[in-house]
């Protein structure tokens, strides 16, 4: 199955071409997939290289690093961001709670230090000079966090990527076509409103672009997204699912927003961490608004790569915008927060009801 996964990632998601330089980053737990991706990249006549992490190094850095060390940006990574053609990040965590209990200020320093290199990454991506894909290798840690055995979680990952189908790429092409009609409709609208329990929030998408997320940047995918006009977001929103920030959960995040800026906030759990996050430059404005469409992802797993794609949900992200949408908000962080629309959810476009209780009605 990992050969099939690698073919999908290299040929469909990345569309790797002859002569291109590819950086594959992961942990050594993902060796079966990394090996097959490396092989497939060579067959595509590309130049693959690997960057493999060891267990516990992040914890060591945050425990023993001083502010200067926490703010250090790898010159090797910066070089790759500026010169490589493609990035594949294979998430394969050892321990999802590795940074739990670390001071919020230390996390803030580390995140802010990465802002310039992240901005360079996103700029090259928006210009079409850099392709990238984020995917998942099923590990014991993520399976436990999701409430599944590793075998069950592996099946979940494969199913979400259509790897149990004879022709996964055909399935992703079909999803792209279905979502393209939604994107075409939304790109003709200028005002969006999300309504749900304890939520009524509006924003403008004037001169912004909705994007069809169809398995290229994220595998799996299944969403349509845009960036709100930064000063236009107005209202209140309570995110139904816990927000996950560097391995820590913040429950029942509630925000008040006026003229695009978060002016009031609360959380049932993790309020101090939420306070710290909102001190990061750019984090009081929204960089993304999106609607999940993947009906094959039907359970919350505390893994936003999957959760934000769930059919019947929407999400909004504080922080950095995606340049291809026309968004202008800049931040070292892009933090997705998930909203359940299956029970009481409605979405309006230019005042027209287009979505009710988890489904489009257009």
LUMGU-818372 format. One record per residue (C-alpha): residue in one letter; x, y negated, z negated. Coordinates in steps of 0.2 Angstrom, whole numbers, plus 5000, padded with zeros to 4 digits. Each point is the difference from the previous one (the first is absolute). Layout:
N
AXYZ/...
//
This chain:
362
X500050005000/X501549884997/X500550025018/X498349945005/X500049864988/X501749945006/X499550015018/X498549894996/X501049874990/X501449995013/X499050005016/X498349934995/X500349894985/X501749935004/X500050035019/X501950024999/X500949965016/X501750065007/X501549904992/X499049934985/X500749994983/X498950094987/X500249994981/X499150134990/X499949964981/X499350124987/X500650114985/X500850175002/X498350084995/X499449975018/X501550095008/X498850125010/X499249855009/X501549895001/X501050145009/X498650035013/X499849815003/X501949995002/X499950145013/X498549935009/X500949835001/X501550085008/X498950085013/X499349835004/X501849955003/X500049874986/X501349974986/X499350064983/X500849964983/X499450044983/X500049914983/X499650124986/X499649954982/X500450104984/X498950034986/X500049874986/X501149875008/X498749874999/X499750024982/X501949994997/X500049845009/X498649924991/X500750064983/X501849945002/X500049875014/X500149824995/X499049875010/X501449985013/X500150185003/X498150025001/X500049865013/X501350085011/X499450045017/X501050145009/X501049935015/X499850175008/X498149994999/X500049825006/X501150055015/X498850145005/X498549884998/X500949885012/X500750125013/X499050165000/X498650045011/X498950114990/X499750054981/X499250154993/X499650004982/X499550174993/X499349984982/X500550154990/X500049954981/X500950094986/X499049914987/X498749875002/X500249944983/X501849975001/X499949814998/X498650004987/X500449904985/X501349895009/X499949824996/X498849915012/X501349865002/X501350135006/X498850065013/X499649825006/X501949965002/X500350165011/X498449965010/X500449825003/X501850045005/X499450115015/X498949865007/X501249945014/X500450175006/X498250055000/X499649845009/X501350045013/X499350185002/X498249945003/X500649865012/X500950135011/X498550114999/X498749875005/X501249955015/X500050185006/X501850034996/X499850124986/X498850154999/X499750084983/X499050134992/X499650054982/X499550184996/X499950124986/X500950174996/X498950094987/X501050024983/X499550074983/X500049824992/X498749935013/X499050164999/X499849994981/X499649815001/X498650045013/X499350144989/X500550145012/X501250155001/X501449975011/X499350125013/X498349924999/X500849835002/X501150065015/X498450055008/X499249834997/X501549915008/X500050125015/X498149985002/X500049814999/X501449995013/X498950125012/X501550134999/X498850144998/X499349965018/X500850085015/X500349835007/X500249874986/X500549865013/X498450025009/X499149984984/X500949844996/X499649935018/X498250044996/X500049904984/X500949855009/X498649995013/X498750014986/X500849864990/X500449895015/X498149975003/X499949944982/X501649895002/X499349925016/X498449964991/X500849924985/X501249905010/X498549915007/X499549944982/X500749874989/X499350034983/X500050164989/X499150034984/X500250154988/X498650044988/X500050144987/X499850024981/X500749854992/X500749945017/X499549865012/X501549935009/X500149925017/X501449955011/X500449935017/X500850095014/X500049865013/X501550015011/X500550164991/X500150185008/X499350164994/X501250155003/X499550185004/X501150104988/X500050175009/X501550104993/X501549905006/X500549904985/X499250124987/X499850185002/X498650044996/X499049845004/X498249965004/X499749814996/X499749845009/X500849854992/X500449815001/X500749864990/X498749874993/X500349825003/X501149964985/X498949854993/X498350085004/X499850144988/X498649964988/X499050104987/X500250144987/X500650175002/X500250154988/X501050145008/X499250174996/X501650115000/X501649974989/X501349895008/X501750105000/X501549884999/X501750094999/X499350154992/X498949924987/X498149995001/X499049844997/X498250044998/X498449905005/X501049855007/X498849855002/X500449845009/X499249835002/X500649915016/X499749825005/X500749925016/X501050165003/X500950004984/X499850124985/X499549894986/X499350134987/X500450184997/X499850144988/X500250194998/X499450134988/X501850074999/X501649935006/X499649824997/X501849954996/X500750085016/X498649915010/X500549844992/X501850035006/X499650055017/X499049845003/X501649904995/X500950075016/X500049875013/X498650025013/X499050134989/X498549884996/X499550015019/X499450145011/X501050075014/X498850135006/X498250065000/X499650175007/X498650135002/X500450194998/X499350115014/X500850174997/X498650124995/X501250144998/X500749924984/X498650024988/X500949994983/X501049874990/X501850064997/X500949854993/X501049995016/X499549855010/X500750075016/X498550125000/X498849904988/X499949845011/X499450105015/X498550094991/X498449985010/X498849904989/X501349884993/X500849835003/X501649934993/X500849834998/X501849974997/X500849864990/X501649945007/X500950025017/X499049995016/X500350105015/X500749895014/X499150095014/X498349944993/X500549825000/X500249994981/X501149884992/X500150044982/X501850054994/X500550104985/X501250134995/X498550124996/X498550065009/X498850084987/X498450095006/X498550014989/X498650115004/X498149975000/X498650135001/X498649965012/X499150175001/X498749964987/X499649825001/X501249945013/X499549885014/X501149905013/X499449855009/X500849925016/X499449835004/X498550034989/X499550165009/X499950164989/X501250125009/X500450134987/X499050084986/X500450134987/X501650065008/X499550005018/X500149885015/X498249965007/X500649915016/
//
